[in-house]
Amino acid sequence: MILQDIINIIESVAPLSYQEAWDNSGLQVGDRNAEVHEALLTVDVTESVVNEAISIGCDLIISHHPLIFRGLKQLTGATPQERCVMQALRHNIAIYSAHTSMDSYLHGVSGRMAEKLGIRDYRILIPSVSHAEAGLGVIGDLPQPMDNEEFVAFVARVFATPNTSLRWVEGSRKQVRKVAICGGAGAEFVEQAIAQGADAFVSADFKYHELQNAYQRITVVDMDHWVSEHFTREIFEQLLSPYISTRIARADESPIKYHAFNL
């Protein structure tokens, strides 16, 4: 297929108009008119991911996080970002990223998290000002209420990946039924989750005082950023596998490692 045809499929559900003003979703590297045969799907574009694409002959990388957030002033190979761009150009590999455009799609990042947890009738948590059907985060109900610790253990099982862990604080309610979810860093949306009656909020990248502020108000489950978004690759796979060959990158993983204290 032509690269632009692949882009059109992704943007049919996650158009660039959905993205936040600060973001840089879209085509990062490549010729829109080039033929593509196989896509490597990833959360992050790293040197390891680009090298994997080269080794297996993929001519397209589709990522959640953009490789390029701000303009590059030179291509000298001095940074990992520059080396990724240079290697992609050398080997005719296109790179496309769907970041907050996919975050803002109802059945995108947060919606897929909700589906994995069995959340019913979920809707947008923070509606977009310019697009009534889009927005960040989702909120919905579990099929049956769970005790707080039972819910946290359930989230841990669903999102389990090697070398990851969860942090959590307990809210004011003994059971969890209504759940708000935001893939990636969603600490800023705690108050909206509380205002909409959520018993628990599942997201990533909370600071200590943000968790302290939520304590005894709403149960918060705080996970690794990459872990919260790794199901995004499944969304890309389902969208594109009817049209081209797809693979989930083996080299794609959270850069953060966890070490348990031995007391």
C-alpha positions, 0 to 999 in steps of 0.5 A, spaced: 500 500 500 501 507 499 503 510 506 498 515 505 493 510 505 495 507 511 495 514 514 488 515 512 486 509 516 489 511 522 486 518 521 479 515 520 479 514 527 484 519 530 485 525 526 490 530 527 485 535 529 484 531 535 491 532 538 493 537 543 496 544 541 503 542 544 503 535 540 506 533 534 502 527 532 503 525 524 508 523 519 515 524 522 519 521 517 518 518 510 515 519 503 507 519 503 507 516 496 512 511 498 509 503 498 509 500 504 509 492 506 510 491 513 509 495 519 513 495 526 508 497 532 511 500 538 510 505 544 516 509 543 521 510 537 528 508 540 534 506 536 533 499 538 526 499 535 529 502 529 534 497 528 529 491 529 525 494 523 532 494 519 533 487 521 526 484 519 525 488 513 519 493 516 519 499 511 514 503 516 514 504 524 508 506 527 508 509 534 504 512 540 509 517 542 512 521 537 520 521 535 520 528 534 516 533 539 520 539 537 524 541 530 531 538 529 536 544 528 541 539 525 542 531 523 549 530 526 548 523 530 549 527 536 543 524 540 539 518 539 533 522 536 538 524 531 540 517 530 533 514 529 532 519 524 538 518 520 538 510 520 530 511 518 532 515 512 538 511 510 534 504 510 527 508 507 523 507 513 517 511 514 515 513 521 508 515 523 506 517 530 499 517 533 500 520 540 494 525 543 490 524 537 489 517 539 489 519 546 483 523 544 479 517 540 474 514 545 476 507 543 483 509 543 488 509 549 484 510 555 478 506 551 482 500 550 485 500 558 477 500 560 476 494 555 481 490 558 478 492 565 471 490 563 469 497 564 462 498 561 458 504 558 465 508 558 464 515 556 470 521 555 472 524 562 474 530 559 471 532 553 474 536 547 472 543 546 472 543 539 470 536 538 464 533 541 466 526 540 473 526 542 477 528 549 482 525 554 480 519 559 474 515 560 469 513 565 465 508 566 462 502 571 465 495 573 460 489 572 460 488 579 463 492 585 470 490 588 474 492 594 479 496 593 485 491 594 481 486 590 481 492 584 488 494 585 490 486 584 485 486 578 489 492 575 496 489 576 494 482 573 491 485 567 497 490 566 502 485 568 509 486 564 516 484 566 519 488 571 513 493 573 509 495 579 503 499 581 503 504 587 496 506 590 492 510 595 486 508 598 480 513 597 474 514 601 469 509 599 470 501 601 468 499 594 470 501 587 464 501 582 465 507 577 472 507 574 476 513 571 482 512 566 487 516 563 493 513 559 499 516 560 500 522 565 493 523 568 494 526 575 491 533 573 484 530 572 483 527 579 479 533 580 474 531 574 474 524 576 472 526 583 467 531 580 464 525 576 463 520 582 469 516 580 471 511 586 477 510 583 482 513 578 487 509 574 493 513 570 500 514 571 506 518 573 503 521 579 508 525 584 508 524 591 503 530 593 498 529 588 497 522 591 497 525 598 492 530 595 488 524 593 488 520 599 482 518 602 478 522 597 479 517 591 482 511 590 488 512 585 492 506 581 499 509 579 502 505 574 508 506 569 507 510 563 509 505 558 505 500 561 499 504 561 499 505 554 502 499 551 495 496 549 496 502 544 500 497 539 494 492 539 489 498 536 494 499 531 494 492 529 487 491 529 486 497 524 492 495 519 493 488 519 487 487 514 491 491 509 499 490 511 503 485 515 504 488 522 509 486 528 509 488 535 516 491 536 520 486 541 525 491 543 519 496 545 519 496 553 519 501 558 526 504 560 524 504 567 526 498 571 524 497 578 528 494 584 525 491 590 528 493 597 530 487 601 529 489 608 
